Structure formats: structure tokens, C-alpha cells
Amino acid sequence: MSTPLHVVLGAGGGIGSAVVHELARRGVRTRAVQRSPALDLPPGVTTLAVDISTTEGARAACADATVVYHCVQPPYHRWTQEFPPLTDAVIDGAAAADAKLVFADNLYLYGPIDGPVSERTPQRPTSRKGAVRKAMADRLLQAHNTGRLNVTIGQASDYYGPGGTRSVIGAAVLPAVLGGRTVNWPGRLDVPHALHYLPDIATGLVTLGERGEADGQTFILPAAPASTPRQFIEQFAAAADSSARMRGTAKPLMRLVGLANPEARELLDIWYQFSHSWTVDDTLYRRTFGHTETTAPDVAATATVAWHRTHMAGPGVG
């Protein structure tokens, strides 16, 4: 019997890279897939550079896989156009390989709510991106329920950590902290906001890939208790031995910023996550798979700052 092969699609992104490193840590045979040649991968990981948005590319990427991790996503401002057909190609590729598919999802499909988000929260997206995420999740679970392939979904809020350059934290907060500039946070500074640490996301997704209890189910992945943006910006500043200057950005100002910045403009679509408390309830995951420790926030902040200093050095950084 051949050794099980786990395939990570989008291995060059924050979540995909973290999953590759977690699989390597567990000694799992791993293939890392991305469009361009992979860098900074653990020893023993094989690589494949292919465009998985095509059926041919997705089938080549997933060939011989036991588990496939769907961690790839289009540019943030092109989700509506590109994400659904890309996910359809991934479904086809995983089904052709008779592999289990683990989808790295977020929380947009739930829309604005009062209280923590859980798997029991009604899925009533009010944003374009939320509607796209719900449609994809529904399609994936339908593929599972019809027997086309085995699917499980792991959900996380905004993420940060080594390799996480495309999130709000990685793109806006850390460059400002390391560069000695004021952090412009979208929305309010003093309402709780859940963050997921990338290595913790990876641990959760790989567990979903390995455990049969996850099949056909959706789980919010374990996260440390939510703090406010003010508190976690101060945590990053302490880890960087930097001053913690910050200001909240009101929605009208974000609209102006968005005129020139498509990434900032897209945040308006999910503004409810930044204007009100946004927290998660990960009880179902912990109850299903046992008590799960998450990385202490100060340890996570130190590791994240160290990675950004090493890999993202530039004028005023490091």
C-alpha cells in the first residue's frame, strides 16, 4: 500500500504555507502546489507549479492524493468573478483523485450577528463576498452529500502569523508597527475582534483532514479569546519593541481611501466585522476532537514579528 499523499493547493499563501509546515512536522508525505516555483518549504516536500483554476491543472495537482487542502484564493477584489469557477475546478480535481477535500473557509457567509459566530449561526450573508463564500460552501457540501467526494470545511476569522502577508494584520498593521508609523485600523479600536494564528489554523485543518469525524461537517477552528484591536496592536508593538500609535478609521474615510486602493475598498463590503464586536465560538471543534490548546498571543506575536522582519524587510522595516 502506498504512503498517503496530502496535497496543499495555494501553498505559497499564508494558510497554505502553514499547512505545508504542519504536515511536514507530522511526517506526512506532502505535495505543495502553487502557480510559481515554491520557496521556503520544509525538507522532503515535493512541489508542483500549475494553474489549478483549469480542470487540467486541478487534476494534475490532485493526482494520487489522499487528502487535498483547498487553501488557494484569487486576489481579494476578484473573488466574485474568479473564486467559484476555481473551486469548481478543485472539486473536479479532488473527485478525480478520489481524495478527501478540506476547504479553508472564513466567516463571511454568516453576515452580521449579535454574539459569537458558531456553526449554528444562520447563514445570512449581506456582502458580495459572503454570498460567494456561502455558494461555494453549499456546493462543496452538496458534492459530499451526493457522494461525489468527501468534504470537510474549517473556518477562521482574520488571520496573522509567519507567512501571513495578505490579511489586514500582515498588510496594514505589521508594516506600520515595524516602520514606526501610525496603524490605521479599519473601524473601531475598542470592540472585541477575533483573530486566528496561522499555525493554529494549520493544526486544525490537518486534523480535519486526518479525522473521519470531520467528514461532511463544518467547524470553526480553535482561536485564542478575542481581544480588541487596541490590545493586539499593543501586543505586536511590544513584540517589536516599538511604539503603539494607532487610530480607528471611520467608514466615510475608508470610502475615500478605497478610491485608490481596491483592497481597502473591498473592506466596506464586510464593515460590520470592524464596527461591532466580532468573536467566535469554537466549542464544536473542541468537543469533537478533544481539548485543543492555541498558541499564547504573546508567543504568536513574537513569532509573527520575527518572520516579518526577516522576510519583509524594506525601508523603515526591520
Stockholm file with secondary structure:
# STOCKHOLM 1.0

chainA/1-318         MSTPLHVVLGAGGGIGSAVVHELARRGVRTRAVQRSPALDLPPGVTTLAVDISTTEGARAACADATVVYHCVQPPYHRWTQEFPPLTDAVIDGAAAADAKLVFADNLYLYGPIDGPVSERTPQRPTSRKGAVRKAMADRLLQAHNTGRLNVTIGQASDYYGPGGTRSVIGAAVLPAVLGGRTVNWPGRLDVPHALHYLPDIATGLVTLGERGEADGQTFILPAAPASTPRQFIEQFAAAADSSARMRGTAKPLMRLVGLANPEARELLDIWYQFSHSWTVDDTLYRRTFGHTETTAPDVAATATVAWHRTHMAGPGVG
#=GR chainA/1-318 SS CCCCEEEEETTTSHHHHHHHHHHHHTTCEEEEEESSCCCSCCTTCEEEECCTTSHHHHHHHHTTCSEEEECCCCCGGGHHHHHHHHHHHHHHHHHHTTCEEEEEECSGGGCSCSSCBCTTSCCCCCSHHHHHHHHHHHHHHHHHHTTSCCEEEEECCEEESTTCCSSHIIIIIHHHHHTTCCEEEEBCSSSCBCEEEHHHHHHHHHHHHHCGGGTTCEEECCCCCCBCHHHHHHHHHHHHTCCCCEEEECHHHHHHHHTTCHHHHHHGGGTHHHHSCBCBCCHHHHHHHCCCCCCCHHHHHHHHHHHHHHHSCCTTCC
#=GC SS_cons         CCCCEEEEETTTSHHHHHHHHHHHHTTCEEEEEESSCCCSCCTTCEEEECCTTSHHHHHHHHTTCSEEEECCCCCGGGHHHHHHHHHHHHHHHHHHTTCEEEEEECSGGGCSCSSCBCTTSCCCCCSHHHHHHHHHHHHHHHHHHTTSCCEEEEECCEEESTTCCSSHIIIIIHHHHHTTCCEEEEBCSSSCBCEEEHHHHHHHHHHHHHCGGGTTCEEECCCCCCBCHHHHHHHHHHHHTCCCCEEEECHHHHHHHHTTCHHHHHHGGGTHHHHSCBCBCCHHHHHHHCCCCCCCHHHHHHHHHHHHHHHSCCTTCC
//
